[in-house]
């Protein structure tokens, strides 16, 4: 993970451990000013779900993409954490340009949508057919602070799902997983950010199909297995033989 401090002279912070503790105390992994954070304010931990933010008991309110978090939140690359007047942008280590592209044939194109998870459009799902344009001239306008304007387009090109910046804003660059881009190939789960807007790419057809593993054939079921353990079976056979012998002796004695 890489943490960037927008509109600040502070250098980026790189982190590759499974847990990161943030606060104003000197023994934290990432130290903030005392007027920004409590002594031990929050912890970010990597588990099977991804990056999980936990507010510690001494921590005050934390905002993720301008939404308050009181206890826990699941984080994505491209999210912005706000603690006091400190803003932290989470970025993936791998740049979008270095990601291996996913290519599908034209007849295999799947349903694709941008799911708005933050910003004025939060909760909306914008579907894509051949091309989806957002901005002043697009299907959906993008509201930005200070009267800024910007636009973006998502479209298919040679079997790849592409993102391209149209009208660009110097103050609010287009980002994928926190990294500024002018054009990038998208993959399922990528987060597209522009100002306070956040969109997650939903494209289940681009995800690799799970490998089907055939189960091992069940061993042949023998009838005597229903009778119980092998020792119990032989005990029953011996008992039956003794009873048969006793009946035969009685019949011989009588006749």
N, C-alpha and C positions, 0 to 999 in steps of 0.2 A: 504494500500500500504506500501511496505517496500523498502527503497532505500539503496543499498549497494554501497560502494566506493571501487572498485577493486584496488588492488595494493596500498592500503593506510591503515594507522593505524587508520583512523577515524572509529568510531562505526557506525553501521547501524542506519538509521533514520526511525522511524515508524510514519505513518500518517493515521488518520482515519476521518479527516474532509472533507467536500465537496470541499474545495478549499485550495491550497497550493501555497504560494508566496515565490519565491526564489530570493535571491540577496545578496549584501554585506551590506546593511543597517541593523542596529541592530533590527529593528522592523519586519523583514521578519520571516516567519515560519521556513525556512531553510536558514541559513546564510553561505555564501561562502566568501572566501578571496577577498579583494578589487582588486587584480591583476587578479582574475579569472572572476568576474562578476560585472555588473553595480549595482547601488544602489538598483534598483527594476528591475530585469532582466527578469523574466518570471513567469508565473502562470500556474498551472495545476489544472483543474477543472473537477469534476465528473458530467457527465450528462447522458442522456439516451443512448448515443452512447458509453460511456466509459470515459477514461481519455483523456482530450483534453489539449494540450499544446498551450499556447499563448505567443508569444514574446512581452514583454511590450515596450513602446516607448524608454525607457532608455537602453534597452537590446541590446547587440551586437548579433553576429551570434551564433546560436546554431546548433549542429549537433545531429541527431537521427540516430543511426546505421551508422555513417559516412556520412550521407546525410544532407546538409544544410537546415535549416528551417528558413524562413524569417518572417512568420506571425503565422500560426497555423499548428498543426499536431495532428493526432489521435494516441495515444500511446497504446502499448500492454505490458503486463507483459513479461519481458525478453528484452525489448529495452534498449539501452545504450544511455544516454544523455551526450554530451560533451560540456562543457562551459569552454573556455580557456584550462587550463591543468587539469581541474577537470572532472572526468568521474563518472557517476552515473548509476548504474544498477537497473532497476525497477523490483521488485519481487512481486508476489501475496502473500497475507497473508496466504493462504492455501497451504500447501506443496502438491506436486503431489501425494505422498504416501497416503495422507489423503482424496483424492478425491474419490467419489463413482464411481466405474468402470461401464462402459457401456458394456453390453453383448448382442450379437446378435447371432442367430443360423447360422450354416454354410450356409444354403440355403438362408439366408437373408442378406448375406454380400453385402455391398454397394460399390460403387466406392470410392476409397480413393486416395488422392494425397497430396504430400508435395509441397506447393507453395513457392518458394524462394522469399523473400521480401527484402533481403539485402545480400551483399556479392558478390563474383564473379559470382555466379549462378543466381543473381537477375533477375526475369522475367520468369524463367523456371518453368514448372510444371512437377513434377516427379510422375508418376502414380504407384500405387501398385496393384499387383494381390495377390499373396500369401506372397511375401517377397520382400523388397526393401533394398538393401545394398549400402551404400555410403562410400567411402574411398579408400585406395590403391588397395584393391582387389574387390571393389564393382563396380556397374554399372556406377557410376559417381564418379570421384576423388574429394576429398575435399582439396583445397589448404589452407594451414595455414602458418602464418609468422614464421620466424626463422627456416624454415625447419622442423617444427613439423609435426607429422603424427597422425591421429586419424581416427576412422571409427565408423559407427553406422548402425543399422538395424531396420527397421520397419516391423512388421509381425503380422499375426493373430495367436492367441493362445487361445484355449478354448473359442472362441467367443469374445475375447477381442483384441483390437488393441494395440499392445505392442511396446515399444521402448527399445532398448538395446544397450549399448555401447560395441563396440568390442575392437579394439586397442585404448587405452586411452592416453591422453596427460595431464600431471600434470599442464602445463601452461594454457591449454584451455579445461576445463572440459565440458562434455555434460550437457546441461541445458534444463529444461522444465519450461517455464514461469519464467525464471530467477533463478530457484533453481537447484543446481547440482544434477544429478541422474546418476546411473549406469543402472537402469532399471525402467520403469514406464509405466502404462497404459495411453493411450492417449485418448483425447476427442476432438470433433470438436472445432476449434478455438485456441487450444493450440499452443504455439510458441516453437519450438525446436531450440536451439542455440548451436553453436559450433564455437568458435573463432569469426570471423566476419560474419559467415554464420547464416542466420535466415530463418527458414521454418515455415509456418503456416499450420496446419493440416486442410485440406478440406475433410470432411466426412459427407455429408448431410444426409446419411442414418442412422447415429448414433444419430442425433438430434431427440428429442422427437417430435412426430407429434402434431400439434396444436389441441386442443380440439374443436370439431365442436359443436357449439351452435345453435340449431334450433331457428329460429325467431318465435316470438309470432304470432299466426294466426290472419290475418286481420279481423276486425269486419265486419259483414254482411252488404253489401252495399244495401241501400234502394233506390228505384226509386225517391222518393220525395227529396232525398238529392241533386239531380241534379237541382232541381227547386230553390234552394237557402235556406236561413234560414227558420226555422219553422214558424215564424211570417209572412213572405212573402207568404208562401203556404196558410195559412188560409185567408189572405187578398184576394188572388186570388179566393179562393172558395166563400167567401162572395160576392165578386164583381160579379161572375158568377150567384149566386143565385138572386141578385138584378136585374140583366139584364133579367133573365128568368121571374121573377115576372112582370117586366115592360112590356115585350112583351105579356105576358098573359093578362094583364089589357087592353092593346091596342086592342087586338083581341076581348075581351069581349065587349068593348065599340062600336066597329065597327059592330058587329053582334048582 
